[in-house]
Amino acid sequence: MLSRLLRPLLSATAVAALATSVAAPLAGSEVPAPVPVRPPAGPPEARYAVARQNLLAAERTAAEHGHTRRSEALRAMANPARRFLFFDGRDEGRSAEVFGDLTAAGRVAVLVPGTDTSLDRYGRLRADALALQRELGGRAAVIAWLGYRTPGTLSTALLTTDRADEAAPALQALVRELGPARVSLLCHSYGAVVCGRAAPGLGGVANIVLYGAPGTGTTAPLRTSTPVWAARATGDWIAAVPHAQFSLPFGTLGLGLDPMSPGAGTRVFPAGGGRHSDYLRPGSPSLHAVAGIVAGIVAGRA
C-alpha cells in the first residue's frame, strides 16, 4: 500500500526537480543584495526607517548589477508612504510590510504566505494584505510577512516540512515582539505548514487560521490552546493533495494532517467556491469570514 501511494508522489517529485533545474537560471536569488542593517528594538517608526535604508541599499545594488526589474520594484517598495518592520534583499528576499497603525491597533493580523512568494512575486501577498485591511476597516493592523524562503510549486522542498522548520523560529520571534494576545496568524497554503510547526512556541496568540492548506506539518492536532480555524474553497485544487506523512530512510515525506478532517480539532468556516489564491479576494465569503475572526466577531463549528 505504501509503495502504491509513494510511486506517483515520487514520480511527480522527479518531474518537479527537473522543471526546477531548468528554471533555476531565472531564480531571484541570483540578484545580489547587501547584508542589511539589523533593525533596532523599540518603536515601529525606528524600524521603518532602518528597513527603508536597507531597501534603498538593495535597490542600488540591483541597479549597479543591471537587474532593472528588481531595482524598479525595490524603489517602489522604498516609497516613504510604505512601512516595513524589516527588509533583507538576499536569497529571494525577506520582509514584513505593515498596513495600518501598528502602535494603536488592538488586533494584528499576520499573513503567512505559501509557495512561490518572493520579492519578484510579492504582488499577490501585498494585494491580500490590502484587501484584508480594507475589509477590517481600520479595526486591526495587517502585516504581510515574507519571513522565510518559500518553496517553489515545482520543487522537492514542497514535499517536506524542512522550509517550515526553518521559518518557525522567525515567526515565533515576530509574534513575541508584537504581543501574542493580539495576534491572529493567517496561514495560506504551505504557510499553514509553517504555522503548524511554529504553533507549540507561539504563546497565547488570538487565532491560527489555516486556509488552502496541504497539511499542518504534523500527524496530530496542533499542540496549542489557541483556537485553530480551517477552510477550503470548493474550487481549490489543494483538496487533491494527499494528506499524510511517511518516515523514510532519508527523511520524512509529506505535510501531515488535513486541517479540514474531523480529527484535526479545528473550527471550520465557509470559504465559498473560489480557487487556491482567492481566499482574500475582495468580496469573497472567505475574506469576510477571516476578517470576522481577526475582529473577534465570528464563531465557527468545531
HELIX and SHEET records of a PDB file:
HELIX    1   1 LEU A    2  ALA A   23  1                                  22    
HELIX    2   2 ALA A   24  LEU A   26  5                                   3    
HELIX    3   3 GLY A   28  GLU A   30  5                                   3    
HELIX    4   4 PRO A   44  GLU A   64  1                                  21    
HELIX    5   5 THR A   68  MET A   77  1                                  10    
HELIX    6   6 LEU A  119  ARG A  121  5                                   3    
HELIX    7   7 GLY A  123  LEU A  136  1                                  14    
HELIX    8   8 THR A  156  LEU A  159  5                                   4    
HELIX    9   9 ASP A  162  LEU A  178  1                                  17    
HELIX   10  10 PRO A  180  ARG A  182  5                                   3    
HELIX   11  11 TYR A  190  ALA A  198  1                                   9    
HELIX   12  12 ALA A  199  GLY A  201  5                                   3    
HELIX   13  13 TRP A  237  ALA A  240  5                                   4    
HELIX   14  14 PRO A  262  ALA A  264  5                                   3    
HELIX   15  15 PRO A  285  ALA A  295  1                                  11    
SHEET    1   A 8 ARG A  83  ASP A  88  0                                        
SHEET    2   A 8 ARG A  94  PHE A  99 -1                                        
SHEET    3   A 8 ALA A 141  LEU A 146 -1                                        
SHEET    4   A 8 VAL A 108  VAL A 112  1                                        
SHEET    5   A 8 VAL A 183  HIS A 188  1                                        
SHEET    6   A 8 ASN A 207  TYR A 211  1                                        
SHEET    7   A 8 VAL A 228  ALA A 231  1                                        
SHEET    8   A 8 ARG A 267  VAL A 268  1                                        
SHEET    1   B 2 PHE A 246  LEU A 248  0                                        
SHEET    2   B 2 GLY A 251  LEU A 253 -1                                        
END                                                                             
